[in-house]
Amino acid sequence: MKVHRKVLLPLLKIVAISAPLTWLWEAGGREAYARLFAHLSIPIFGILGLTSLNPNGARDRFINYLPFLILMLITPRLSALRRVVGIAVGFVAIFFAHVAFVYVASVSFLENNTMTADGFTTFFPAMLLSDSLPLVLWAVICHQFIRETIARVASSASADSPPASPR
């Protein structure tokens, strides 16, 4: 029963945190962030010389705040200060990644929403980076937890394995 509890409780915690956050995002958070993003990013795009925006699918990537926030909230043994500062720094990094991604999306597509071959070679890696950024940020911020968990799993696996037979 203890093994089930070790697995079930973290899964319930993930669901208990991610379900309401996802609902809030869908119930108005997405639109609120899109307005905030437009307000903050349009001057940046002007500085970059981008006169028209064609985000074409970039807005769907804005949800990557959620996995980052959920990972930061469920990570055990993280001090409150590291958690709060990590979330704040992560949100700023994700915002600037969104700016970069919308910029890349805008220059990768033609006026008629078709993508050139050169555009794809720029857009696809930017899309992969945008999608993986929450996990990378979490891993950087929570590196101590990850290191301890890997060491614990490795020592548990080595303790459970039978001794090697002589050759």
N, C-alpha and C positions, 0 to 999 in steps of 0.2 A: 504494500500500500504506500510506503514511503516513496518509492520510485515514481509511482503515479502522481503523488502530490508534488514532487519536484518538477514534474513536467506540466501538470495541470495548472498549478497556481501561476506560473509565468505566462502561460497561454491565456488564462482568464484575465490577467492583468493587461496583456496586450489588447485583447478584445474590449475590455472595460475602458481603456484609454482611446483606442483607435476608432471605435464605433461613434462616440459622441463628437470627436474631432472631425471625422469624415462627414458626419451629418452637418456640423457647423460650416464646414467648407462648402458643402453642396447647397446649404440653405442661405447662403449670402456671402460667405467668406471669399469665394472665388471672385465675385463681382466687386467686393470691397477692395480686394488686393489688386484687381485689374485697374480700378480707378486710382489707387495709390501708386501703382506701378507707372501708369500713364503720367500722372502728375510729377513724379520724381525722375522718370527716365527721358521724357521728351526733351528737356534741356540738355541732357547728356548726349542724346542722338544728334541734336543740333550742333554740339561741339564736334562730334565725330563726322559731321558733314552729311548726315543722312536726312534727306528732305522729305522722303515718304517712307512709311512703314508698311511692311507686308509680313506680319508675324506668322502667318500660315502654319498653324499647328503648334506654335511656340506656347500659346496660352495654355494648352493642355498639359504642358510640362511644369506649369506653375505649382501644381499639386505636390511637387517634390519637397515642399516645406513639411508636409505631414509625416512622411517616413522619418525625416530627420528629427522632428519634434517628438515623435513617438519613441524613437530609439533613445533620445536624450532623457525622456521621462521614465522609461522602464529600466534603464541601466542601473543595477544595484551598486551600492557602495561608492556612489559618486557624491562628493561634497556638494552642499547647496550652492556654494559660491562657484564651483567649477561647472555645475549644471546651468546656472543662470548666465554666467559669462559665456559658456560654450554655446548656449542657445542664442544669445545676442550676437556673438561673433559669427555663428553659423548662419543666422538669418541675413546678416549684412553680406556675407560671402555668397549666399544663394541669390540674393537680390542682384548683385553684380554679375553673377553667372547668368541670370535671366536677361539682364541688359545685353550681355555678350551674345547670348543665344538668339534673342530677337534681332539683334544687329546682323548676325550671320544668316538667320532665316530671311531677313529682308533683302540682303544682297545676293542670296542664293536663288531667289525666285524671280522670274520675269514678270512683267506687268500682268500677263494673263494667267498667273498662278501655275506656270509650268517651271520645272527646274531644269537647268542646264546640267550637262555632265560635270563641268567644273563646279557648279553649285552643289551638286550632290557630294563631291569629294570634300567639300567644306562643311556642309550641313550635317552629314551623317556622323562624323566624329564629334561635332558640337552637340548633337543630340545624345550620343552615348555619354559624353562628359556630363551633360546636364542631368541625365538619369542616374548616373552613378555618384554624383557629387554628395548627396545626403549621406550615403554609406561611407564615403571617403572622409568627409568632415567628422562624422561620428567616430570613425576609427582613430583619427588623429586626436580628437578631444578625449576619447575614452581609452587611449592606448594602454594605460595601466590595468584597467579592468580586463581588456582583451588578453594582455600578457599573462595576468594571473589565471584567467580562465583556461588558456591554452596549457599553461604549466600544470594546472590541476587535472585537466583531462589527460595530458600525457603521463603524469605520474600515476593516475588511476588505471590507465591502459597498460602501463608497464607492470603495475602491481598485479593486475588480473591475468596477464599473459603467463603461460607456462615457461619454465626455464628452457633455454635453447639446448638442443641435444648436441653432444659432441660429434664431430665428423670423423 
